[in-house]
Amino acid sequence: MSRTRARTRARGPRVAIIGCGFGGIATAVKLKKKGLTNFTVFEQSDGPGGTWWDNRYPGCEVDIASHAYSFSFLTYDWTRTHAGQAELQQYAEDVLDRFDVRRHCRFGVRVESASWDAEAARYDVRLASGETEPFDVVISCLGLLSRPRYPDWPGLDDFEGPKFHTARWESSHDLTGKRVAVVGTGSTATQVVPAIAEQVEQLYVFQRQPGWILPKGERDYTPRERAVFRRLPVVQKLRRLRLFYQFRVMFKGYDLHGKRQQQNLRLCREYIRTTVDDPELRAHLTPDYPWGCKRPVLASGFYPALNRPNVELVPHAVTQVTPKGIVDATGTEREIDVLVMATGFHATKFLASMDVRGTGGVSIHDTWKNDPRAFLGITVPGYPNFFMLYGPNTNGGFSVLAQLERQAEVAVRTIARMRRKGLRVVDTRPSAAERWVRWVDRQLVKHASAMGANCTNYYHAESGRNVTQWPKPHGEYYLLTKTLPYVGFIEVR
């Protein structure tokens, strides 16, 4: 064996990580922990953080407790029970530096495609600049909620005032004294509305369908609490375990026939009753579908903001935009100065910004045919040495960071095995992938999200399948990712 080849094998396969959000960061850290340093992280933005780099709207913060929405391999001095965008962005920066990952990152570089070369057993990764680089393994960490969904309302292009999606917030526009419309009442809108309600002259909140909401209970940690977490990391770890246990209890509410479903509904209805002043407004805010049919929202300030005299809930969908206003389904037009679209993301369009071509040059989008599916949500038969984080049916399980860690571990364990055994190719058994998808589909039949006809959610693809949600708590996913790759993967030297 030549000296160069021996040195390359010692460093491990050359790996391309696409995206430097929390998924890409987790993957990079776990590679380094395994002594695998032959990797590059490509990120189209100018810095790390992914969704927390892109989303900078007023009130932006996570709705999962900080000690659960963080990596298991690092204790951190969080300032709040639920971290805001700035702190989460700083967290991403700190993890990069703590584990010396930044030198592996190429910011401001977008990956357009990855094409498998069977003879060379590698991917040719093409960048937006036109440059092409070879990699033995490609790991996509593009994220689920990364491509904003813009509505196709007639007249939108003719609106004369500022208009923007919450994920592309234009902070150059001062909202003070303005008439503002926020379209949407999902997790993002419930943060934006209370954050700007005091500033604007009039705020119209357009609601196509109400969601079940519970208070988040966010607050700053006291200096004493932070000192305890710093000095006794085990306390932070125990809090993390407790949060995951509490979610397991709450998760039982997704069972349409279980007691917890009714308990969750009672809690939500009681929160509406005790927080919203106007009985008619309460009725408009009360859903007619099961808890969990669409993503439950945790928001402490949204209902109180709707009680303000300058805030009006419009319980109708938007049908049209005029040069100076917005029209709802009743035909009523309201004049506005600024239009804010909290209209969600293309959640079911996995890998939409990148073309991946596997065996025979077939695009993964042609393989999926608008029905994305993957073994463990991570690998697809016919696409060797390719892994994705936050893939089909992996959303949920409480903390997405925990899910991302499990997915990163599958990829990293496989790469370490490739180095140890001198493997050139690792692919997925089609039979294993088929059994996995059938099992997930059977579990989701019993899940409240299966009630897609009763509520609008972002879970279902054009095929009608729920392609985004994981049907169990995180513990089950943890166990399955530790065991199934051993029977689901095909190895070739």
CORTA-V84677 format. One line per field, one symbol per residue. phi: phi as a letter, one per 30 degrees, with the letter a starting at -180 (. if undefined). Layout:
phi = ???
This chain:
phi = .ddddddddddjedccccjcdddddeddddddddicccbbccbdddadkiddddcbdeidadcceedcdadddadbddcbdbddedddddeedddeddchcedccbdibcccabcdcdddhacccccddjdbbdbdbbbdbdiccbceccdcdeiedcddcdbadedbecddcddeiccbccckbdedddcdeddceddddbbccccdadbdbbddidadddeddddddddbeddddddddddddddedddeddddccddedddddddddddddccddeddeddccdcbddjdbedccaccdeedddddccbdcdbddcabcebabccddjdcbdbcbcccccibddccdhdcbcccceiidddddddhibdaadiibbbeibdhbbbcidehbdjijcddddddddddddddddddeddcidcbbbcdedddddddddedddddccedddddcacbcdcdddjddcccddbddeddeddddcdedcccccbd
